[in-house]
């Protein structure tokens, strides 16, 4: 292995370690027995799922009822022996005590962009069904303004993709249809829709945009979360947790 590759791997390992610290911190601080928990999607939230399973295995936690925000989150749950329930299940009855999820960007007002894993619709449904939502992120996810570096995902029914794209371009935004990897053509979400990734042309009134974009016919959900309050578990480069 040459030196550059070794350095790359060290950086990757460190990045994973920081995500693990954030996931564990939230799972240790906020999860107690008898909770109904929404399991988030992504490479940070997965560590919370694993930690919850570890705490169940040691007998520290019992009677945890899990709902998954995506097929990936469900797979993570199954891999560690956690069953996944629907929001209709009588043990859940449409409400969650806690969600632990990741985010793609967090602004200075604590508003977030989600949907890097194309799970924004179920993530938003769960966030609004929950009494408390913990967001687990590394410090680099904190930005001054949303949507300038990491695009804001918009989930759209396939029939409406073209006109919705035009509507978003009329704002002056750059819009691209998210493509799959390992598959030709667009990403198809867990709900059978496509994703338009939208980069803003400058700082925006993101609360207003969340409403306006959601009102475009054919839009199912937008990955801006501006109205929910969150408990942030931000891991610093030195491994300490700060909030936010
Ligand atoms: C998936 C999400 C994820 O929570 C978000 O993309 C962050 O993922 P990661 O922790 O892997 O950076 O919103 O739709």
Boltz pocket constraint, residues with backbone or C-beta under 6 A from the ligand:
constraints:
  - pocket:
      binder: B
      contacts: [[A, 40], [A, 41], [A, 42], [A, 43], [A, 44], [A, 45], [A, 101], [A, 102], [A, 103], [A, 104], [A, 113], [A, 114], [A, 115], [A, 116], [A, 117], [A, 118], [A, 119], [A, 120], [A, 123], [A, 136]]
      max_distance: 6.0
